[in-house]
Amino acid sequence: MSNLYDSTQLVAEAGGNFDVNAFRPYFAEDGKPYISRLSANEINKLTPEQLEAMAQEDLALRVNNATLRRDEWKAFDDQLLPEARVRLPFTQSIISAGLTYSFDGYSATTFSYEDINDVGSPFLGMEVTQSGNSSAPEYSTKTLPLPIWMEDWYISDRKLTMSRKLGQPLDTTRMEMSRNSIDEAIENMFINGTDNYSFDGNIIYGLVDTPNKISVDFGDSDKNWAASDKTGTMIRNDVLTMKQELIDQRRYGSYSLLIPTAYETVMDKDYDTAGASVQTIREAILRIDRVDEVIVVDKLPANTVILYQKSSDIVRLLQGMPMTNIQWQAVPMGNHHFKTLEIAIPQIRATQGGYKGVVVMS
C-alpha cells in the first residue's frame, strides 16, 4: 500500500469526528504498521490470519509508525471489560437498568437537552366545533459540560522489548489501576457531583447536591439509622416517608434505595428485636411495594440515604465515549505513553413544572 497516513490527517479527513483508531496503531503480522477501520472490540475478535487479510484487502490503513502489536493492544483492552464496574454497584445498577444514553461526546464540549411543560386540558362537548383553551408547548433548553476522564500511564521501551524477546505477557497492572480509578471517579461524581465543576457556567451535579432533589430529615427526632435506639420499624417508616414524597411528585416507582457503607450491617439486623418476626430490616424494606433494591454505595456520605425512581427521565448516565486506551507521543524517549479515556457524566432531571424523582434523607 503506497499511501501512508498520520493521526492528524485521519481526524481531518473524518470531518473532525474523533476516530479512536487513529490513536491505536498496531504492527500486523507482516511487520508493517496499520490502523484499523474497525472498532477495538471488532479487531480483537480477529485471528492473525484475518487481520492480515484485512490489511491486504485495504480494509486497514498503513501508517507511519506504531508501538504495540495487535495482541498487546488486546491485553490492555481486556482490562476495560464491563465487569470492571461490578464492585461499583450504583453505576452497575444504572447500566443494568438501561438508564444510559450513548452518543459521540468527543465532538462537542457540552450536551444540550430540552424539557417541555404540560399544556392544555381535555373538555367535554357535543360538537367538534366547540373550542377549548388552546396553547402551544413551551420548551426549555438545558446544558451539561462534557469533560473527559483521563489517566496517563506508560510502558518503558526496555520492558516492551523484554516482553517480546522472552515471550512474557505484558504487565497490565498499571492499566487496571487506571481503569479502577476512572470507574470510581465516575461513581463518586454520580453520587456527589464534581465540587461544582463548571464549564461555560454549566455544572455537573450528583444525586446529593443536585437542585433536582427533595431533601428531608430522618424521622424520630432526626435519629440516623445507626443510632442505637433506632428500631427497624423507624427505619422502614423513614423509607415510607421518602416514598410518599415521590408519590406526591407523581413518581410512582419503581424505586431504588441507596445507603452508605456503615448501614450495610444495620440492614442485616432483625427487624423485630422482640422476636416476633424472623425477617431482617433489609427484607422488611424490600416488602414495601415498588422498592426493588437496597444498594450499598461506598461513595455515599455518612448518614445519608437516597430513594429515587429508576427511570431515564429522572436519572441516566450519559456515555459520550466508552473507556478507551490510546497512544500518544511525549518526551523523554524510551517510554511509550498512553492515556485511558472515558466520557461519562450523570444527568439528573426534573420536569419543567418542578416535579422531581430523587429524595435525599440526612
C-alpha positions as CSV (number, residue, x, y, z in Angstrom):
1,M,0.0,0.0,0.0
2,S,1.6,3.3,-1.1
3,N,-0.4,5.8,0.9
4,L,0.8,6.5,4.5
5,Y,-1.3,8.5,6.9
6,D,-0.8,10.1,10.3
7,S,-3.3,10.8,13.0
8,T,-3.8,14.5,12.1
9,Q,-4.7,13.5,8.5
10,L,-7.1,10.8,9.6
11,V,-9.0,13.1,12.0
12,A,-9.2,15.8,9.4
13,E,-10.4,13.5,6.7
14,A,-13.1,12.2,9.0
15,G,-14.6,15.7,9.0
16,G,-13.2,16.5,12.5
17,N,-15.0,13.5,14.1
18,F,-12.9,11.6,16.6
19,D,-11.8,8.2,15.4
20,V,-10.1,6.4,18.2
21,N,-8.4,4.0,15.8
22,A,-6.2,6.9,14.6
23,F,-4.5,6.8,18.0
24,R,-4.3,3.0,18.2
25,P,-1.7,2.0,15.5
26,Y,-0.6,-1.6,15.6
27,F,2.0,-3.9,13.9
28,A,0.4,-6.6,11.8
29,E,1.9,-10.0,11.1
30,D,3.7,-8.6,8.0
31,G,5.7,-6.3,10.4
32,K,4.1,-3.1,9.0
33,P,2.1,-0.6,11.0
34,Y,-1.6,-0.1,10.4
35,I,-4.7,1.4,11.9
36,S,-8.0,-0.5,11.6
37,R,-11.2,0.8,10.2
38,L,-12.9,-1.4,12.8
39,S,-13.6,-0.8,16.5
40,A,-11.3,-2.2,19.2
41,N,-14.0,-4.9,20.1
42,E,-14.2,-5.9,16.4
43,I,-10.5,-6.1,15.8
44,N,-9.8,-8.0,19.0
45,K,-12.1,-10.8,17.7
46,L,-10.0,-11.3,14.6
47,T,-7.3,-14.0,14.2
48,P,-3.9,-13.0,13.0
49,E,-4.8,-14.5,9.6
50,Q,-8.0,-12.5,9.4
51,L,-6.1,-9.3,10.4
52,E,-3.5,-9.9,7.8
53,A,-6.2,-10.5,5.2
54,M,-7.9,-7.3,6.3
55,A,-4.8,-5.3,5.7
56,Q,-4.2,-6.8,2.3
57,E,-7.8,-6.1,1.2
58,D,-7.3,-2.4,2.0
59,L,-9.7,-2.5,5.0
60,A,-6.9,-1.1,7.1
61,L,-4.7,1.9,6.5
62,R,-0.9,1.9,6.5
63,V,0.5,4.5,8.9
64,N,4.0,5.8,9.6
65,N,4.7,4.0,12.8
66,A,3.3,2.0,15.7
67,T,4.4,0.7,19.1
68,L,2.2,-2.3,20.1
69,R,1.3,-5.4,18.3
70,R,-2.4,-6.4,18.0
71,D,-2.2,-8.9,20.8
72,E,-0.5,-6.4,23.1
73,W,-3.4,-3.9,22.5
74,K,-5.8,-6.7,23.3
75,A,-4.1,-7.4,26.6
76,F,-4.7,-3.8,27.6
77,D,-8.2,-3.6,26.2
78,D,-9.2,-6.8,28.1
79,Q,-8.8,-4.7,31.3
80,L,-11.6,-2.5,30.2
81,L,-14.4,-5.1,30.1
82,P,-17.7,-4.1,31.6
83,E,-17.1,-6.5,34.6
84,A,-14.7,-3.7,35.8
85,R,-17.7,-2.0,37.4
86,V,-19.1,-4.9,39.3
87,R,-17.7,-3.6,42.6
88,L,-19.3,-0.2,41.9
89,P,-22.9,-1.2,42.5
90,F,-24.7,2.0,41.8
91,T,-23.1,2.7,38.4
92,Q,-23.6,-1.0,37.6
93,S,-27.3,-0.8,38.6
94,I,-27.8,2.2,36.3
95,I,-26.2,0.4,33.4
96,S,-28.1,-2.9,34.0
97,A,-31.4,-1.0,34.2
98,G,-30.7,0.6,30.8
99,L,-30.6,4.1,32.2
100,T,-27.9,5.2,29.7
101,Y,-27.7,7.3,26.6
102,S,-24.8,6.8,24.2
103,F,-23.6,9.4,21.7
104,D,-20.5,10.9,20.2
105,G,-19.3,13.0,23.1
106,Y,-15.9,13.8,21.8
107,S,-17.1,16.1,19.0
108,A,-18.7,18.5,21.5
109,T,-17.9,20.1,24.8
110,T,-21.5,20.3,26.0
111,F,-24.6,18.2,25.9
112,S,-27.9,20.1,25.4
113,Y,-31.4,18.8,26.1
114,E,-34.9,20.1,26.3
115,D,-37.8,19.7,28.7
116,I,-41.5,20.6,27.9
117,N,-44.3,21.9,30.0
118,D,-47.7,20.4,30.4
119,V,-50.2,22.0,28.0
120,G,-53.9,22.1,27.6
121,S,-56.6,20.0,29.3
122,P,-59.4,17.9,27.9
123,F,-63.0,19.0,28.0
124,L,-66.5,17.6,27.2
125,G,-68.7,18.8,24.4
126,M,-71.3,17.6,21.9
127,E,-69.9,19.2,18.8
128,V,-66.3,19.2,17.5
129,T,-66.7,22.9,16.6
130,Q,-66.6,23.8,20.3
131,S,-63.3,25.3,21.3
132,G,-61.2,24.8,24.4
133,N,-58.2,26.7,25.8
134,S,-55.6,26.3,23.0
135,S,-52.0,26.6,23.9
136,A,-48.6,25.7,22.5
137,P,-45.9,23.7,24.3
138,E,-43.0,25.7,25.9
139,Y,-39.5,24.2,25.6
140,S,-36.6,24.9,28.0
141,T,-33.1,24.1,26.9
142,K,-30.5,23.0,29.5
143,T,-26.8,22.2,29.1
144,L,-24.3,19.9,30.7
145,P,-20.5,20.0,30.3
146,L,-18.8,17.0,28.7
147,P,-15.3,16.7,30.3
148,I,-13.1,13.7,29.6
149,W,-12.0,11.5,32.4
150,M,-8.3,10.7,31.7
151,E,-5.4,8.9,33.3
152,D,-1.9,8.7,31.9
153,W,0.4,5.7,32.0
154,Y,3.4,4.4,30.1
155,I,5.5,1.4,29.2
156,S,9.2,1.6,29.1
157,D,10.7,0.5,25.8
158,R,13.0,-1.9,27.6
159,K,10.1,-3.7,29.3
160,L,8.3,-3.9,26.0
161,T,11.4,-5.4,24.3
162,M,11.9,-7.9,27.1
163,S,8.3,-9.0,26.8
164,R,8.6,-9.7,23.1
165,K,12.1,-11.3,23.3
166,L,11.3,-13.6,26.2
167,G,7.7,-14.3,25.3
168,Q,6.4,-12.9,28.6
169,P,3.0,-11.4,28.8
170,L,2.8,-7.6,29.3
171,D,2.2,-6.5,32.8
172,T,-1.3,-4.8,32.7
173,T,-1.4,-3.9,36.4
174,R,-1.0,-0.1,35.7
175,M,-3.8,-0.3,33.1
176,E,-6.1,-2.0,35.6
177,M,-5.3,0.7,38.2
178,S,-6.2,3.4,35.6
179,R,-9.5,1.6,34.9
180,N,-10.4,1.3,38.5
181,S,-9.6,4.9,39.4
182,I,-11.7,6.2,36.5
183,D,-14.6,3.9,37.4
184,E,-14.5,5.1,41.0
185,A,-14.4,8.7,39.9
186,I,-17.5,8.3,37.8
187,E,-19.4,6.6,40.6
188,N,-18.3,9.4,43.0
189,M,-19.4,12.0,40.5
190,F,-22.8,10.4,40.1
191,I,-23.3,10.5,43.8
192,N,-21.6,13.6,45.0
193,G,-21.2,15.8,41.9
194,T,-17.8,17.3,41.0
195,D,-17.4,20.0,43.6
196,N,-19.5,22.3,41.3
197,Y,-17.3,21.6,38.2
198,S,-18.3,24.3,35.8
199,F,-17.8,24.9,32.1
200,D,-19.3,28.0,30.4
201,G,-21.4,28.4,33.6
202,N,-22.9,24.8,33.3
203,I,-22.4,22.5,36.3
204,I,-22.3,18.7,36.7
205,Y,-24.4,17.7,39.7
206,G,-24.7,14.4,41.5
207,L,-27.6,12.9,43.4
208,V,-26.5,14.5,46.7
209,D,-26.0,18.1,45.5
210,T,-28.4,18.3,42.6
211,P,-31.1,21.0,42.8
212,N,-33.5,18.4,41.2
213,K,-34.0,16.6,44.6
214,I,-36.2,16.8,47.6
215,S,-34.4,17.0,51.0
216,V,-35.9,15.5,54.1
217,D,-34.7,14.8,57.6
218,F,-34.5,11.5,59.4
219,G,-37.6,10.8,61.4
220,D,-38.0,10.2,65.2
221,S,-36.2,13.4,66.3
222,D,-33.7,13.2,63.4
223,K,-32.2,9.8,64.5
224,N,-29.9,8.4,61.9
225,W,-30.1,4.7,61.1
226,A,-27.0,3.8,63.0
227,A,-28.4,5.2,66.3
228,S,-28.6,2.5,69.0
229,D,-32.3,3.3,69.7
230,K,-33.3,3.5,66.0
231,T,-35.6,0.5,65.5
232,G,-36.3,-1.4,62.3
233,T,-39.9,0.0,62.3
234,M,-38.5,3.5,62.5
235,I,-36.1,2.8,59.6
236,R,-38.9,1.3,57.5
237,N,-41.1,4.4,58.3
238,D,-38.3,6.6,57.0
239,V,-38.4,4.8,53.7
240,L,-42.2,5.1,53.6
241,T,-41.8,8.9,54.2
242,M,-39.4,9.1,51.2
243,K,-41.7,7.0,49.1
244,Q,-44.6,9.3,49.9
245,E,-42.6,12.3,48.9
246,L,-42.0,10.8,45.5
247,I,-45.7,9.8,45.1
248,D,-46.5,13.5,45.8
249,Q,-44.2,14.3,42.9
250,R,-46.2,11.9,40.7
251,R,-43.3,9.5,40.7
252,Y,-44.9,6.1,41.3
253,G,-41.8,3.8,41.0
254,S,-40.1,1.5,40.8
255,Y,-37.6,2.8,43.3
256,S,-34.1,2.1,44.3
257,L,-32.8,2.8,47.9
258,L,-29.1,3.8,48.3
259,I,-27.4,3.6,51.7
260,P,-23.9,4.3,52.9
261,T,-21.4,1.6,53.8
262,A,-22.0,2.0,57.6
263,Y,-25.6,1.0,57.2
264,E,-24.9,-2.3,55.5
265,T,-24.7,-4.3,58.7
266,V,-27.7,-2.3,60.0
267,M,-29.8,-3.8,57.2
268,D,-28.8,-7.3,58.4
269,K,-30.2,-6.8,61.9
270,D,-33.5,-8.3,62.9
271,Y,-36.4,-6.2,62.1
272,D,-38.2,-7.0,65.3
273,T,-35.8,-7.5,68.2
274,A,-38.6,-8.9,70.3
275,G,-38.5,-12.0,68.1
276,A,-42.0,-11.6,66.7
277,S,-40.5,-11.5,63.1
278,V,-37.7,-13.5,61.6
279,Q,-37.0,-11.0,58.8
280,T,-34.1,-8.6,58.6
281,I,-34.6,-4.8,58.2
282,R,-33.5,-5.2,54.6
283,E,-36.2,-7.7,54.0
284,A,-38.8,-5.5,55.6
285,I,-37.8,-2.6,53.4
286,L,-38.0,-4.7,50.2
287,R,-41.5,-5.7,51.2
288,I,-42.6,-2.1,50.5
289,D,-44.3,-2.1,47.2
290,R,-42.2,-0.9,44.3
291,V,-39.0,-0.6,46.3
292,D,-37.0,-3.1,44.3
293,E,-33.5,-2.9,45.7
294,V,-31.3,-1.7,48.5
295,I,-27.8,-0.8,47.3
296,V,-24.8,-0.1,49.5
297,V,-22.8,2.7,47.9
298,D,-19.3,3.3,49.3
299,K,-19.2,6.9,47.9
300,L,-22.4,8.0,49.7
301,P,-21.7,10.4,52.6
302,A,-22.3,9.1,56.1
303,N,-25.8,9.2,57.5
304,T,-27.3,10.0,54.0
305,V,-29.8,7.8,52.2
306,I,-31.4,8.3,48.8
307,L,-34.6,7.0,47.3
308,Y,-35.1,7.6,43.6
309,Q,-37.3,6.5,40.8
310,K,-35.5,4.3,38.3
311,S,-36.5,5.8,35.0
312,S,-34.4,7.6,32.4
313,D,-36.4,10.8,32.7
314,I,-35.1,11.1,36.2
315,V,-31.6,9.6,36.2
316,R,-29.4,8.4,33.5
317,L,-25.7,8.0,32.6
318,L,-24.6,10.0,29.5
319,Q,-21.9,7.9,27.8
320,G,-20.1,10.1,25.3
321,M,-17.1,7.8,24.9
322,P,-16.6,4.2,26.2
323,M,-13.4,3.6,28.2
324,T,-10.6,3.5,25.7
325,N,-6.9,3.2,25.5
326,I,-5.0,5.5,23.1
327,Q,-1.3,6.1,22.5
328,W,0.4,9.5,22.4
329,Q,3.9,10.7,21.9
330,A,5.9,12.6,24.5
331,V,9.4,13.0,25.8
332,P,11.6,11.6,27.3
333,M,12.4,9.0,24.7
334,G,12.5,5.4,25.8
335,N,8.9,5.4,27.2
336,H,5.7,4.7,25.3
337,H,2.9,6.9,26.6
338,F,-0.7,6.0,26.8
339,K,-4.0,7.5,28.0
340,T,-7.1,5.8,29.3
341,L,-10.1,8.0,28.4
342,E,-13.8,8.0,29.1
343,I,-16.7,10.5,28.8
344,A,-19.5,9.6,31.2
345,I,-21.5,12.0,33.3
346,P,-24.7,11.9,35.3
347,Q,-27.9,13.6,34.1
348,I,-30.5,14.2,36.9
349,R,-33.7,15.8,35.7
350,A,-36.9,17.3,36.9
351,T,-39.9,18.4,34.9
352,Q,-40.4,22.0,33.8
353,G,-43.2,22.1,36.3
354,G,-40.7,21.2,39.1
355,Y,-41.7,17.6,39.7
356,K,-38.7,15.6,41.0
357,G,-37.8,12.0,41.3
358,V,-35.0,12.0,43.9
359,V,-35.3,12.2,47.7
360,V,-32.3,12.6,49.9
361,M,-32.7,12.0,53.6
362,S,-30.0,13.1,56.1
